[in-house]
Amino acid sequence: MTTHLPTVLFLYSSNQVRQGSTQIKNLLSNNLTIIAMNPETHYALNDIHLPHNTIDQYYFQDIFSNIDVEATNLAKTWYNDSNFYDLVSYDGISLVEITEFDFMNLFAFTIECINSIEAAILKEKPQKIIVFDDWDKNIVGIAPKRWESVPINVIIAVGGKLNVVVERIRVPPLSTKGGYSLLGNLKKKGLSKTFMWCCNFISRIQQKAWPHKKNILYSHKYSVINRILGGISDIRLISFDFTPDLVQKTIVDVFSGRFSYWPPYNAFSQKTPESRQYIEKVTLKWKMLLQSHPAIKYKQYNLWDILKDVFTFAFFDYFPLLISRYNFTKKRLIIANINLIIVSGIQVDYQRLLLLAANDTHIPTILIHHGVVFETLGFLSLSHLTEVEAWGQNEQDLLMRLSNENDRRVSIQITGSPVFDEYVHSETKGDPRQRLCQKLNLDPAKKIVVLALHHCERWITIANMMLVGMEWYSFFEMVIRSVEKHTNCQLIIKLHPSDEESNIHKRMISEISRTPIPVIQNEESIYNIIQGCDIWISYPSTTILDAMVMKKPVITIIPEGKEFKNSSVLKAGIVVRKKEDLEGALNQILENSELVQQSIARYPEYIHHHVYRIDGKSSTRIRDRILQILDNNRRWP
């Protein structure tokens, strides 16, 4: 009789389930425990009816407490090590300043993996661990989709520390099954080069035909920038974005010299002499780096061993590409005669790169946030900004504090938010509530409760830990179960327009709910949804302010263990920490209690602190600041 050792099989992608299904069935025994490390894998296993556990069954929320701070500290300190110091900048380009937020998310993901895998192994006490390796080593860079080697290396590292045998079984990566198309890749490169040539051609013609125009390059929503500057004939807007919808809206302005497009960021990928020189520098240093075995410590683990694959690609591929893109951007800014740059944020690498290049070419830059600022994680490049048009006193205070802490000075002006100008100028047609009920087949006699979600990307799990503080399934379950207790209420769930996990979230919701729940993403504007609802539930996000402006009862969920340095977050409507608090808040709102009336009475003060004046003139105030920066002495229409 064969005795099977207690074995754990960790799976962390649907591809591993599909590609490894034969191996999984061969491994099945009474002593095999399959652990799905994320919802995607959980549902892939459900689809083939394989029993398994989920990783969240093994840990409590507090093992992730302070993860954002720990990850930020690791991101700020690793490159100060003498082994890395001279590799994170090149020819005056601060590579880390461009990518520090990306590294913060990478470290947060690594910490999450370590803590959750540790908890699972300590509880299951296996004598053997099996991990499938489907990492595509041809994928390069540091972007989140390149982090697939991290779980494998974490499992090996944790298993080693806990004296458990780890067996690594290779399965084909998804890209090989998906069929890498050389022809398709060449077509993409050809299209990028063609589009880049068209951008350059249009730019040259426009500069010759309308040489007097000021060129403003923006990385923001077209609707916002057009509201601010669209009526000024002496300005040419140049978009950092390119979509069919944008082309349709701006095609007339292109031929009148009022609008143009910036070559796509991904097209700036060709190797340059500077990037090749950087690779030579890294190559000479790399052997010494491997021999020195750098220490990036977290608990008892050396993260260098876990992240070495990611660092390899960062040094040999991602950083060289940044150098190429930086030099290309810098030259392009001069050729295109850019007079001003406007960005919507400073966490994304291409926005930071743009700010650094602008700073080096003495082009003024303005930050107009696309959403309200509750925290300043990732705000590390203020020194390269000329000015911030702050939504309100809250944003100014947060950024001034950050600027002072880092000995950086930037003009931070309070102008209000152009986003809220739409509310002042928009006209309501018909009954919003009736329209919402008809569209979503809701009962007009029942209260409409809306749960609004934040942006979610598949790999950036810090969004869960930093903003939600709990796993998505638990978050949905908490809200759905609380609303279900009130038979006179019906729930709508509003996904973020760019939610990359929307299919997974919809599946979670249908699994939890006892009755169908309408889930909407882009089908209706946020303005119409808020107008038609009775209660608004979210966590710290711009939609809370949207709902306050329309005087809707607001419930803000900040789970236990999650703290904000910004104390104003705790005054955002009725703040709840756990399910019992949420149920109590719903009761208070349905009974129109004095607590709810007091909360709504405080809205104007809270809104003013975060959004200054909602008078429909924020766009005008920002326009005046922009024109002043462009030319103090010039008369504008």
Secondary structure, 3 states (H helix, E strand, C coil): CCCCCCEEEEECCHHHHHHCHHHHHHHCCCCEEEEECCHHHHHHHHHCCCCCEEHHHHCCHHHHCCHHHHHHHHHHHHHHCCCCHHHCEECCEEHHHHHHHHHHHHHHHHHHHHHHHHHHHHHHCCCEEEEEECCCCCCCCCCHHHCCHHHHHHHHHHHHHCCCEEEEEECCCHHHHHCCCHHHHHHHHHHHHHHHHHHHHHHHHHHHHCCCCEEEEEECCHHHHHHHHCCCCCEEEEECCCCHHHHHHHHHHHHCCCEEECCCHHHCCCCCHHHHHHHHHHHHHHHHHHHHCCCCEECCEEHHHHHHHHHHHHHHHHHHHHHHHHHHHHHHHHHCCEEEEEECCCCCHHHHHHHHHHHHCCCCEEECCCCCCCCCCCCCCHHHCCEEEECCHHHHHHHHHHHHHCCCCCEEEECCCHHHHHHHHCCCCCCHHHHHHHHHCCCCCCEEEEEECCCCCCCCCHHHHHHHCCCHHHHHHHHHHHHHCCCCEEEEEECCCCCCCHHHHHHHHHHHCCCCCCEECCCCCHHHHHHHCCEEEECCCHHHHHHHHCCCCEEEECCCCCCCCCHHHHHCCEEECCHHHHHHHHHHHHCCCHHHHHHHHCHHHHHHHHHCCCCCCHHHHHHHHHHHHHCCCCCCC
